[in-house]
Amino acid sequence: MKNILYLFLQSNHNIFANSPQIGFKLFTNVAKLLLNKKGIKMRQFFIPAIALSALFSSAVFAQSENQLNYNIVNVQAEATRQVSNDLMNATLYIERSNKQPAELATQITQLMNQATALARKYPSVKVETGSQTTYPIYNDDNQKLKEWRGRAEINLESTDFKAASQLIGELQQNFQTQSIGFSVSDTQRKKVENELIVEASKNFQQRAQSLAQAWSKSGYNLVNLNINTSNYYPRPVMMRAESAKFAAADAPMQDVAGGESKITVNANGTVQLK
């Protein structure tokens, strides 16, 4: 009888694979019919039946695993867009020297406070203080302490290029410009990335469908898919000390061009041709 049931399981493996509950119910009903003919109680057959079902479930699982081992193709697609940089970043700094470290600290603090007060005139520009350092300077001859030197930085960030340029020009009465850079703001980047995700996904589907047609297949099933983004921003312009004047207070304001950045979304995954 067990052999009969095993043959029954083999011949109806599609039912068990696609709908295990229906398959197990059908198996139980057939087993009951055979048991009634043999005069065997169901509980006496319960353990062997469970073992036989588990054996067949393993076979079905193995078969499903084997089905994923052929007609597998790796597909990759991407979507790219050049986006205008709408965010400006700049770093300015001051350096002062004094034989008295306390006086040096007071001098730098006053200049930084003046810069912060000046920046309040430009609410569209985000301003924050950067790193500050103080270190000793020694004579080359006898290595005696000559003086103390301090350095402090201030960072600017804004999508208003005109306001940021005007502020930099005013700050350069006391500060020097270390670097100016441009990038895509988070708001703009996320908006473009969401659009490119859709575009890259469609490109992935088109490429997968083209592969299926090239191999005379009716279509494909998606096995897995990974979405990744990458951004390329121009490097910040490092300013030399002798040419760090961005715009003199009495000179016409310099026009600023932020340039463009490239945003790319990659879609790579695996499909099974069918």
Residue pairs with C-beta under 8 A, 6 or more apart in sequence:
1 34
1 35
1 38
2 48
2 52
4 34
5 27
5 30
5 31
5 34
5 49
5 52
6 52
6 56
8 27
8 30
9 16
9 27
9 52
9 53
9 56
10 56
12 23
12 26
13 56
13 59
13 60
13 63
15 22
15 23
15 26
16 23
16 24
16 27
16 56
16 57
16 60
17 60
17 63
17 64
20 57
24 53
27 49
27 53
28 49
31 42
31 45
31 49
32 42
35 41
35 42
35 45
68 223
68 272
71 217
71 272
71 273
71 274
72 223
72 270
72 271
72 272
73 208
73 211
73 220
73 270
73 271
73 272
73 273
74 268
74 269
74 270
75 204
75 207
75 208
75 211
75 268
75 269
75 270
75 271
76 204
76 207
76 266
76 267
76 268
77 200
77 203
77 204
77 206
77 207
77 266
77 267
77 268
78 200
78 203
78 264
78 265
78 266
78 267
79 196
79 197
79 199
79 200
79 203
79 264
79 265
79 267
80 196
80 262
80 263
80 264
80 265
81 192
81 195
81 196
81 262
81 263
82 260
82 261
82 262
83 184
83 188
83 189
83 192
83 260
83 261
83 262
83 263
84 184
84 258
84 259
84 260
85 182
85 183
85 184
85 233
85 234
85 258
85 259
85 260
85 261
86 159
86 184
86 185
86 188
86 258
87 157
87 158
87 159
87 182
87 183
87 184
87 185
87 258
88 156
88 157
88 158
88 159
88 161
88 164
88 180
88 181
88 182
88 256
88 258
89 155
89 156
89 157
89 180
89 181
89 182
89 183
89 236
90 155
90 156
90 157
90 164
90 168
90 177
90 179
90 180
90 181
91 130
91 153
91 154
91 155
91 156
91 177
91 178
91 179
92 115
92 153
92 154
92 156
92 168
92 171
92 172
92 175
92 176
92 177
92 178
93 130
93 151
93 152
93 153
93 154
93 175
93 176
93 178
94 108
94 111
94 112
94 151
94 152
94 174
94 175
94 176
95 149
95 150
95 151
95 176
96 104
96 107
96 108
96 111
96 149
96 150
97 104
97 137
97 147
97 148
97 149
97 150
98 104
98 107
98 147
98 148
98 150
99 146
99 147
99 148
100 148
101 134
101 148
104 134
104 148
104 149
104 150
105 134
105 150
107 150
108 132
108 150
108 152
111 152
111 174
111 175
112 129
112 152
112 154
114 174
115 127
115 154
115 171
115 174
115 175
116 127
116 129
116 154
118 167
118 170
118 171
119 125
119 127
119 156
119 167
119 171
121 167
122 158
122 160
122 163
122 164
122 166
122 167
124 158
124 159
124 160
124 163
125 156
125 157
125 158
125 160
125 163
125 164
125 167
126 156
126 157
126 158
127 154
127 155
127 156
128 154
128 155
129 152
129 153
129 154
129 155
130 152
130 153
130 154
130 155
131 151
131 152
131 153
132 150
132 151
132 152
132 153
133 150
133 151
133 152
134 148
134 149
134 150
134 151
135 148
135 149
135 150
136 145
136 146
136 147
136 148
136 149
137 145
137 146
137 147
137 148
137 149
138 144
138 145
138 146
139 146
153 178
154 171
154 175
156 164
156 167
156 168
158 164
159 185
161 256
161 258
162 253
162 256
164 256
165 246
165 247
165 253
165 254
165 256
166 247
166 253
168 177
168 180
168 246
168 247
169 246
169 247
169 248
169 249
169 251
169 253
169 254
170 249
172 244
172 245
172 246
172 247
172 248
173 249
176 239
176 241
176 244
177 239
177 244
177 245
177 246
178 238
178 239
178 244
179 236
179 237
179 238
179 239
180 236
180 237
180 239
180 246
181 233
181 234
181 235
181 236
181 237
182 233
182 234
182 258
182 259
183 233
183 261
184 192
184 231
184 233
184 261
184 263
189 231
189 263
192 263
193 229
193 263
193 265
196 229
196 263
196 264
196 265
197 227
197 265
197 267
199 265
200 227
200 265
200 266
200 267
201 227
201 267
203 267
204 225
204 267
204 268
204 269
208 220
208 222
208 271
209 219
209 220
211 220
211 271
211 273
212 218
212 219
212 220
212 273
212 274
215 273
217 273
217 274
218 274
219 273
219 274
220 271
220 272
220 273
220 274
221 271
221 272
221 274
222 269
222 270
222 271
223 269
223 270
223 271
223 272
224 269
224 270
225 267
225 268
225 269
226 266
226 267
226 268
226 269
227 265
227 266
227 267
228 265
228 266
228 268
229 263
229 264
229 265
229 266
230 263
230 264
230 266
231 261
231 262
231 263
231 264
232 261
232 262
232 263
232 264
233 261
234 259
234 261
239 246
246 254
247 253
247 254
